[in-house]
Every structure is written in C-alpha cells, then in structure tokens.
Amino acid sequence: MTGFASPGGLESLTLWLVRVVFVSVLVFICKSDLRERRIPNRLVGVGLAVALMWHAFASAGAGLFDAVDPGALGVAASAMGALAAFGLFIVLHLFRVMGAGDVKLMTMLGAFFGVALLPPLVAAVFAAGGLLVLVRLLDGERRRAVAANLRVLAFGGLAALAGHAGPRFDAKRDTADRLPFAFAIAGGAFAVAALQWYGALA
C-alpha cells in the first residue's frame, strides 16, 4: 500500500509520530472516560495542538490517513474543521444532549480530519454511539431507567409545545447510565481513519 511508502525520510517519521499521538490520545481519553467519567482537558489540548501544528507545517497532502497522498491539509482546513465541530456539538451541549468534554474531543478530531471529512466523522460517531447504546441496553435495569427518561423527555417536549412548564431532563443529573461517549467518538474517528486509509474517503 502506498500509505506505507510515502512520504519518505523525516517527513514519514513525523507522519507516523502524529498518527501515534492520534491513537494514543484517544486510547487514554477512553480509559479516563470509562474509569472517571471525564475527558482530561490536557489530553485534548495536546491532541489539538499537535493537529494544528502538523497541518500548518507538514508537507501538503490529502490528510493524515490518506493512503495515496498522506500529508497536511493546511492550518486553515484544520482550524475550520475544529471550529465547525465545536459549533455543531456546542449546540448539542446547550441542549444537554452531550457533555462539554465530548464537545472538546470532537473539536480536536475536527482539527485532525479537517472540515471536508467532518460530515462522515459525525455520521460515524453517531452510528458508533447508537451501537454503544444498544449494547448497554442489554442490561434490563438500564433499559427500564432509559425508558423512564425517554418518557420525561417526551412529556417535557409536549408541555413546552403547549406553552406549559413540564418535566425537564438534565443529562448530567438524571441520566440512567453515564455512557462513556468517548468510546463512540473514538470508534467513529477510527472508522473514518480506516475508510480514508483504504481509499473509501478522499
């Protein structure tokens, strides 16, 4: 595969170091989210800085995991990817659908993949999230708690449409299961990286 062979020399070493940082940061973030239910700002900051610096200074190409032409997209594309990811997911955070750490993690990934790959990244993350939810719902107690929360969401929405104060769902306080969503985000990111690696995404 051409992705193994190019570019050469120091640029190739740098490319692989950035890939290692990408994978390592996601792995450590997933471990932290599983054990402590938090995404460390320091790890996200390291990943974001590495992504922006690599895209700013490395030789031009079609992306970090592109099989044919691996290389930097340019700092503008990287920054736009980060800002677009932040803009999209901060809205979900404001609606209490997603935690602040998840927003920061998606911002970091937007910087790695660039704005062009943001749509497939978002689709892959939500697909992985849906799969994660299905797996967690195999537990009967969690399933009943989730059903209760869905009723709260539904009645609250209907009450709001009717102009009345209804029950409100707070994702931080009322969640039936503090889902380690970093796993879904990482799974989506790895899926997009693999698709790019094998030429399915350009």
Residue, then its C-alpha position, 0 to 999 in steps of 0.5 A: m500500500t502506498g500509505f506505507a511508502s510515502p512520504g519518505g525520510l523525516e517527513s514519514l517519521t513525523l507522519w507516523l509520530v502524529r498518527v501515534v499521538f492520534v491513537s494514543v490520545l484517544v486510547f487514554i481519553c477512553k480509559s479516563d472516560l470509562r474509569e472517571r467519567r471525564i475527558p482530561n482537558r490536557l489530553v485534548g489540548v495536546g491532541l489539538a495542538v499537535a493537529l494544528m501544528w502538523h497541518a500548518f507545517a507538514s508537507a501538503g497532502a490529502g490528510l493524515f490517513d490518506a493512503v495515496d497522498p498522506g500529508a497536511l491539509g493546511v492550518a486553515a482546513s484544520a482550524m475550520g474543521a475544529l471550529a465547525a465541530f465545536g459549533l455543531f456539538i456546542v449546540l448539542h451541549l446547550f441542549r444537554v444532549m452531550g457533555a462539554g468534554d465530548v464537545k472538546l474531543m470532537t473539536m480536536l478530531g475536527a482539527f485532525f480530519g479537517v472540515a471536508l471529512l467532518p460530515p462522515l466523522v459525525a455520521a460515524v460517531f453517531a452510528a458508533g454511539g447508537l451501537l454503544v447504546l444498544v449494547r448497554l441496553l442489554d442490561g434490563e435495569r438500564r433499559r427500564a431507567v432509559a425508558a423512564n427518561l425517554r418518557v420525561l423527555a417526551f412529556g417535557g417536549l409536549a408541555a413546552l409545545a403547549g406553552h406549559a412548564g413540564p418535566r425537564f431532563d438534565a443529562k448530567r443529573d438524571t441520566a440512567d447510565r453515564l455512557p462513556f461517549a468517548f468510546a463512540i467518538a473514538g470508534g467513529a474517528f477510527a472508522v473514518a481513519a480506516l475508510q480514508w486509509y483504504g481509499a473509501l474517503a478522499 
